[in-house]
């Protein structure tokens, strides 16, 4: 049996997983296909917005010097609507009817809103004094041609897409999505909707892990379930490589039992194992390796272990390959809602419920049962409480560090 010293520390394991995980190549995609993709290069505006001074209100464009004291009556010399500018400079004593988004006529430097005016045929009486610049959006008030407004590494949201469109970009340079293949292992697994026979369990891990990968922007390949034979497991691993997987995530078969063949199959297919067994609870039997361009993360079969290992290691890897800047999970501060015991040599990630407070940090209360086979407690948790190796016992009200789980 391996000694405690043989367990790879969590920080070292993550560093190995991310070592050399450079962003995947660039590709150009249409704006509608760029949602939640990651920019490969900085993107600069191709135009100035707005390109000319525009009216911010419906009203009348005037020269402020003609309407500095009111009431004053001016001659209405024309009309400006969005997309239909006035064809000459405004003259002394003139007003131009203007609508929101209309180009302010040359010579005009103020807009008086229509609620502060009285129209009478070809004249308008202003009841509110005009002030230079009032209700005018100056050219370039939003951005100028050449301004870099979207940075490489940004995962594009809906507002970013609107900005890119306004910058006059019909397509954007983004990183290729990582292809992540998932392989479940185990003779005992059956698919949801079937009636398990004695000794069988319903396969559930894959649904959570594939959804987690999709949430991070990966392209998912489902390899199904491999039987507990070397030949079947090797064949599925080859299928992942032939399908161009950047990452292969296996679930189950990573422990030391006679029927746990994943490590043997990976090595037989040329995967060099970087580590196997880490100082982590839950998830000690996790492994990591590489074979050519494909990286492998082997997570345990217990549901909480498989999910937490994927959350801690696969998610940062997917983000790194995607070219994101926010690769690592963000630690937040909370206080414990219950006493916790002293920790041993492994780093613990306790599933916990999170309660917000009116004043002060939120309260993280670990669930009663931390058994790695329990899906109900995993689904009920909002955060993981991080307990470093050899952390002393802590009482309710003590500060703690948490990772927030995806909502």
N, C-alpha and C positions, 0 to 999 in steps of 0.2 A: 504494500500500500504506500502511496506517495505521502511524504511528510507534509506538515503544514507549510514548511518553507518552499515546497514545490509549487504552491499556489501563486499564480501571477497576480500582483496587486491590481486593483481596478484601474487606477490611473495609467499604469504601465500597459495594461491590456488595451485601453482605449487609444493610447499613443501608437501602439503597434497596428491596430485596426486602421487608423487614419494615416499611417506612414505612407507617403507617396500617393495619397488619394487626391490626385490633381483633378481639376475640373475637366469634364468631358468636352469633346470638340463642339465648335459653334455651328449653328444652323439658322437660317432665316425662316421666320414663320409669319403668317398674316396676323394682324392684330387680334382677330377673333380666336386665334389658336394660341395666343401668347399669355392667356390668363394663368397665373401661378407658375409660369416659366421663369427662368432665371436669366437676367441679362448677361451677355458675354462681354459686352463693351459699354463704355459710357455712350450716352445718346444725347446729342445736342439738337437744339431747335433749328428747324430749317426755315423758320419765318419768325417775324415779330408779331406778338399778340397783345392788344389789337394792333393791326398794321397802321391805323390812323386813329386820331382822336374820335371817340364815339360818345354818343349821348347815353347817360345812365338812366334817363327818365323820359316819359312822354311829356312834351311841353313845347317851348319856343327857344330856339337858339338866337342869341342877341350879342351885341357888343356891350360889355358891362358899362362902358362910359355913357351909353345911351339910356341906361336904366338904373343909374346909381341912386336916384331919388324917385319915389313913386307917390301916387299913381302916375304912369306915363303911357301914352298911346303911341304905338308904332304901326307901320304898314307891313302887312304880311306879304312878303315878296315871293314865297314859294314853299315847297314842302320837301322834306327828306324822310324817306323810309329806309329800313334796313335793306342794303343792297342797291339803293337808288340815291346816290349822292347829289348834292346841289351843284349846278354847272358853272357857278361864278362866285366871286367874293361877295360877302354880304356888305351892303352899303350903309351909310349913316342913316339912322332912323328906321332901319328895317328889322324885321323879325322873320325867322324861318320856322314854320311848323316842323317839328322833328319828333320822331318816334324812337323808342328805346332801341339801341343798336345802330342808329343812323349815324353816318359820318358827319361830324360837326363842320359846317361850312367854313371855308377860309375866311378869316377876319372875325369870326365869332369866338368869344372866349367865355361864354356862360350859357347855361340853360335854365330857364325859369319853368317850373313844373306847371302843367296845365291847370291844376287846382287853384293856382294863385294868379290866374288870368281870367279876363272876360273877353270873349271873341264877339266881334260885330262886323260881319261881312269881311272886308279886306283889311280890317284893322284889329288890333288886339291891345287891350289895356292890361298892363302889368301891375299887380297889386303887391308884389314882393320885389324888393330891390335885388338886382343881379349882382353877384359877386364873381370876380374872375376865377375860373376853374370850377365853379359850382356845377355839380351834376354832370361832369365830363370825365370820362375815362381816357386818360392820356395814352398816346401811342406807346406800346411797350410796357404798360403798367403791369402786365402779367409776366411777360418774358420777351427777350430780344433774340433775334437770329444769332445762333452761335452759343447761346447759354446752354451749359450742360445741366440738364434737369433730372436725368435718370442715370444712376450710376451702376457700373458693372457689379454683379453680385446681388442686385435687388431682385427679390421674388415679386413679380408684378401682380398688383391687385387691380381691382376694377378702376380705381381713380388713376392709377398709373397708365392704364390703357387709354383713358380719356385724354390725359395729358399728352401721351405720345401721338394720338390722333390730331390734337390741336397743334402739335409741333410739326405736323404734316408728314408723319411717318406711317405709310401703309403696312410696313413690315418691320420686324425687329430682330436683331441678332441675339439669339438665346442659346444656352447650353443644351446639348442633347439630353433627353431624359435618361437617367440610369435605368437599365433593364435589370430587374430583380426577380430571380426565379425562386420559387418556394417549393420545397420538397418535404413532405411529412413522411415519417417512417414508423412502421409498427404493424405487426400482424393483427393486433387487437383493435385497430381503428376501423370504424365503419362510418359511412356518411350520414349526415342528418336526414331524418325522415325514414330511416330503416329501424327495424326492431333488433337491438343488440342481442346476440346470443350470450350465454354465460362466458364471462371473462372478456367480453368485448366492450369498448367504450365509443361514444360518439365523437368523431373528430370535430374539434372546435378551434384549435389554435390558428389554423390557416386563415380563417375568416378575419380574425383580429389583426394578424400580422400583414396580410395583404392590404387590408384597409389602412393600416398604419403607413405602409409604403406608398399607397396611392395618395394619402393625405400629404406626404412629403414630396409628391410630384413624380414618383417613379412609374415606369411602365412595368406592369406585373406579368409574370409568366407562372402559371400554376402547373406544376409537374405532377400533382396528385399525390398518391400514397405509394411508397415503396414497401414491398414485403421485407421481412427480416432475413434477407438473403444477400450475400455479397454480389451475386450477378445482377439482381434486380436493382439494388442500390447503385451499383456502378453504371448500369444502363441509364438510370435517371440522371446521374451526374453528367454523363456524356451528352445527354439531351440538353441539359442546361448550357453546356459549353457550345454545342452546335447551334443553339438558338441565340447565341450572342449575348448571354447574360454577363453583365458586369459584376453582379453579386449573386451568389447562391446562398440562400438561407435554408438550412435543414432544421427540422424539429424532431426531437426524440433520437434515441439510439446513440447518444453521446456519452453515456455513462460507461461503467466497467463490467456490465453483465455479459454473459455468454452470447446473448442475442443482440447486443449493441454493436452493430457492424459499420456504423457510419464512418468512424475514424479510419478503419481499415480500408473501406471502399474509397474514401477520399485519397488516401496515400497510394492506393493501387492505380488511381487515375491521375497520378502525378501532382497531387495537391501537397505542397509543403506546409506542414502544420507549424504555425508560429508559436502557438501556445494551446494548452489543453488543461482545463481546470484553473479557475481563478478564485481569488479570495473575496467571494461575493455571496450574499444570501438575499434572495434566492437566485440560483443559477450557477453554482460551482462547476458543473461539468461543461460549461461553455467552451467552445474551441474556435480557433480562427486560423485560416491558412490561405495560400494563394497558389494558383496554377495558371501560368501565363497571364492573360489579362483578366482572368476571373478571380474575384475574391470570395472567400467562403466564411460564413459565420454559422457555426453549429450550436443551436440553443437546445436546452433540455426540453423534455416532452411535457412536464407539468405546466399547466396553463399560466400561472403567475410567473414562473421562471422564464418561459418562452417569451412572454410579453415584455417583462421588465428588461431582460437581456436585449431584446430587439429595440426597446425604447432607449436604452443606454448606449448601445453600440451600433446597431444598424441605422438608426435615424441619423446620428452624426455622419456616418459614412455616406449615406444617400445625399445628405446636404453638401458634403465636401465634393462629391462627384458632380453634383449639380452646379457647383460654383458659387454656392451661397456664402454670405459673410457670417451669418448666424449659425455656425456649425454646432456649437455645444449647447446642451440644455442649460437653461438659466436657473440658477439657485435663488430662492427667495427665503426671506426670514419669516418665521412664525413662532408661536409658543406651543408647547405640548399641552394637549388636553387630558392627558393621563400619564401616570408613571410608566417608565420604561426601564427594563433591567439593564445591567451592565452588558457590554458587548464582548465577543471573543475576538479572534484574529481575523475574522471576515468583516467586510463592510456590508452593513445591513441597509436594505431599502424597504422600510415598513409601509405597507399600504395604510392610508389614513384618510379620514373624512376631514374636510376643511370647512370651518365656520368663520364667516366674516364678522367683525366687530365694529361697533360705531366709532370707537377710538382705540388706536393701537393696532398691533399686528394681528393677523388672523390666527385662529386656533386649529392646530392639526391634532386630531385624535386617532391614534392607530386603531384599526379594527381588532376585535378580540382574538381572532384566529388568524395567524400569519402563515398557515400551512400553504405550501406552493401549489397544491392541487385544487384550491378553492376558487372557483370562478365567481361566485356570488360576492365575496369580499373584494375581489379585484374590480368587478363592475361597480361596486358601491364606492370605491375610493376615488378621491379627486387629486390626491397628491401622494408622493413618496417621501417619507421622512428619512433623511440620510443620517446613518449612524456610523461614524468612522470606526476602524478597527480599535479594539480595546477602549472604547468610549465608556466612561463610568455610568452607573445608574443615574437617571435623571427623573425629577419629579414633575408633576403637572405644574404648568406655569413657567417652566424653564425654557429658554430660547432654543430653537432648533432650526435646521435648514431643510427646505423641502424643494422637490421638483414637482411642478404642476403637470398633471397628466392631461392629455388632449381631451377637450370637452366634446 
